[in-house]
């Protein structure tokens, strides 16, 4: 890394100028250890417009120029996931730390060499599962650790939204890695992995494959050790509750709009009213993962304890298993 001695801030570059890049860029202003250093795009006009709008110091008309900037410590890869493997690998080979937008890659075979390269080069690498760092999720994990709901036995989580019929659009186009699982399903799957702290022993799933050849909706049932289970759903052509509930022997925790919400409710058996946690953040929520990445880098750590690489790899393998059950394979694979 290009970090200088005594540095207390991390200099960020962003690869890509799409919607998710703009959301992340807005939130960097709320990350106390972040500096908006540079933006890389495929065109000068797009890069310069983005840099001006979001306050980045430098704009580059190619990703290669961004990678050659010695004043960039870490790059947020905000490109479409079919090109994550090549983009992340290029960053690592250039000696840059990386925060990669979810899903990490298209499949586990693509992710494995990235993890291996990051570890060989001792570079920080993390999947951008930003929800793990949100205060309501942090609070829910604290309640569980304190034993407030007893032994966790079941998890229910879903995330789904209804998009218009655009067969060539990113979410319905198989050539762009479309489908509910990779885009929406990674959230409830990662949530269950976080809560149980292990991968499931058995996987059952079903999906509706639409006329463009991608999964438009799915349901997954996972069984874990000691009889614990998770029921997860996702969709891109249906509006779901977008809620997560964690059931324990002594109560439950409810997270409305769990992946981006600002509230958490603790229902303890025998108590009439739930305990309510409200997050008063003014940022969108991406600032928390940016700050975590910055802390890791400034402390010389190459992985986050909250979103470890081995867990990201296991989650990707689980999604591979689910797609095999459906017979869904992308041409790019």
N, C-alpha and C positions, 0 to 999 in steps of 0.2 A: 504494500500500500504506500501511497505517496504522502502519508501523514507526517507532519513535522513534529519535532519534540515540543512537548508542552501544549499541543493543540487541544482545545476543549470543544471544538465543533467539527462536524463532519461535512465535507463538501460534496453535495449531491449533483449527479447528472441524471437526466431522464432520457431514455431511449424510446422514442415514439411521441406523437402529439395528439393522440385520439382522446376519447372521452375520459377513460380511466386515468390517463396521464394528467389531464386537466384537474380532475378531482384530487389526485395526489399532490399536484403542484400547489393547489390552493391551501392544502393542509400543512405543507412544509413550513408555512409562516407561523404555525402554532407549535412546531417542534423546537424546543429550546436549544437543542444541540445541532441544529441543521443550518446549512448555508446553501442557498440556491445558486449553484455554480454554473451549470451548462445544460443545454438542451440539444439533443441530436435528432434530426429528422432526415427524410429522404430528399427534401427540397429546401432551398434557402428561404423561400417565402414562408413556408410553414414554420420553420424553426425560428425565424425572426419575429413572426407574429406571436408565437407562443412565449418566447423570451420576454417580449415587451409586455404582454398581457399579464404574465405571472411573475415578473421580476427576476428573471435569470440573468446572470452576468454575461454569458456568452451563448451564441447560437451557432450551430454547425449544420451544414447542408448534407452531411453524411454521418452514418454511425461510426465509420472509421475515424473521422476527425474527433468525435467525442471520445473515443477510446484512447486516442493519442494525447489527450489533454492531461498534463501532469498534475493539474490542480483539481482533479476530480478523484475523490476517494471511493465513492460507491455509486453504482448505477441502478436506478429503478427501471427494470425492463417492463415496458407498458405496451409492447407489441402484441398482436394476436397470438394465441397459444400454439398454432401450428409451427410458428417460427421461434418459439421460446428456446428450443434446444440450441439452435445455431447462434442465436443472439446471446444467450447466457454463456455459452462456450467461448464466444469471441471476447466477451467481457473478462472472463477468467483468464484467458490466454494473454490478455492485455494487462493482467495484474490488478484488476479492479474487483472490489467487493461487489456483491449483487443482492438486491432484493427483487425477486421475480413475481410479478402478478400471478395470481392463481388462474386456472390450474397450472401447476409448475410446468408440465409438458403434456404431450398427448397420451403418453403411456409410460410405464415404469422402465422400459428398455431405453427410452430417451433420457430419463432422469438419472439412471445409474452412472453414466460417464461424467455427468455434471458434478454429482456428489463426489465421485472419485477424484476428479480434477481439483475441485475446491479443497479437498483434504490434502492432496499431494502438494498443492501450492500454498497451503495454510491461509486460505482466503475465506472471508466471511461469505456465507451463502444462506439465504432463507426464502421460503415460500411466503408470498404476501397474503397470508391468511389473517387479514387485519382485524377480523372480529374477535380473535382470541385476546386482543389487547384492550378491548373496550371495557370501560369501568363496570357496566352491568354484568358482563361475563366474568370479570375478575371477582366481583362481589359474589356471584353465584358459586364460584369455585371456593371462595373463602367460607361461605356458609356450609358447603359440603365438608371441607377440611375440619371445620369446627364441630361436625357431627350434628348439625341442626336438623337434618332430615333423616338421620340414621344411616342405614346401609342403602346405598343406591342400587336399585333393582331394575329400573326401566327408564328408557329415554324415548321420547317422541319428538320428532323435529321435521319440519317441512319448509320448503321455499319454492314458490312458484308464482309466475306472473303470465299474463296473456299478451302476447305480441300480435301485431297484425300479420296478415299473410304476405310475406315477402320471401319467396323461395330463394332468391339470390342473396338475401341478407345474411349477416354473419351467423345468426342463431339457427337458421334453417338450412344452411348450406353445408353439406358434408365436407366440401373441399376447404372450408374455413374452420373446421372443427366444431360444427354446430351440434346442437342437441342439449337436452336438459341436464344430463348427468355432469358433463364437464363444466358447464357454465353455472348452473344452479345447484346441482346435487352435491358438489364438492363441499358446500357449506354445511348441510346436515350431517354428511359423512364425517367430516373433520370434527364437527361438534361432538358426535358420539365417541369418536376416538379420543378426544380430549377428556371427556367425562369418565370413561372407563379405563383409560390409560393402557389399553392393550388392544390387539386386533381380534376380530371375531373368529370363533371356531367354525361356524357354519354361516352360509350366505344363501338366501333365497330372494329372488327378485323377478319382477315382471315389468314390461314396458310396452308402450304403444309407439311403434315405429311409423312415422308419417310418410306421406307420399314423396317427400324429398330424400328419405332414407336416413333420417336422424330420429332419435328418441324425443318425442314431444312431451311425454310424461312417464313417470316410473314410480314404483314402490319397492322398497327393500326391507327385508326382515333379517336382522343379524342376531345370532346367539353367541353369548360370551361364556366364560367360565362361571361355574356355580349358578347356572340357570338365569343369568342376567340377559337382557335383550334390548334391542333398539328397533323402532319402527320409523322409517325415514321415507320421505317422498319429495319429488321435485317435478317441475313442469315449466314449459315455456309457452304453452297455449291454454293454461288454466290459472286463475287466481286462487292461490291457496291461503291458508291462515297465516303462514310465515311466522310460526310460533314454535318455541321449544319448551317442553316440560320435562323436568327431571323428577322421577318418582323414587322416594326412599321409604324405608319402613316407618319413619317417624314424621313424614310430611312430604311436601313437594315444592319445587321451585318453578315458577312460570316466567318465561322471558318473551313478552310480546315483541314481534318483529325482531327475533333474536339476533339476526346478523348485523343489524344496524341500529337497534332500538336504544332508548335511554332509560328504560325501567326494568326492574326485576322485582318479583314478588315471592316472598317466603311464606308458605302456608304450613304451619306446624300443627300436627294432629292435636285436636282438643282446643285449639285457639280459634275464636270467632273471626277475628280480623287478621289479614296477612300483614307481615312486615314489608314495607315498601322501600325500595332503593331507587332514587332518582339521580341520574347523571346530568349535571348542569353544563356539560361541555358546550363550547361555542363552535368548535371545529366539526368537520364531517365525521371524523373518527380515524382517518388514515394517519394522523399525526402520531398516534400512540405506537404503531408499528415502526414508523420512521425513527422515533426516539429510541425504541428498543434496539433497532439496528445500529443506531449511532452509539448507544451505550456499549454494545458488544464490541464494536470496532475500537472505540476509545480505550476499552479495557483489555484489548488484545485477544478477545474471544472470537472464534470462527463460527460459532453456532449459538443460537438462542435456546435457552432451556425451555422456553414456552412453545416454540415451534421447531423441533429438532428435525434434522435431515432424515434420520432413519424413520421417523414417524411419517414425514411427507412421502417417503418412498413406499411405506406400507399402505398408506392411503391410496396412492396411485396404483399399487398392485391390486387393491380391493376393487377399484373402479375398472381395472382390466378384467378381473374375474366377472364382474357384473356385466360388462359388455359382451364377454364371451357367452354368458348365459342367454343373451339376446341375439347373438349372431351379428352384432354390430361391429364392423371394422371399417376404418377410414382408408381411403385410397392412398393417403400420404404415408400410411404405416407399411 
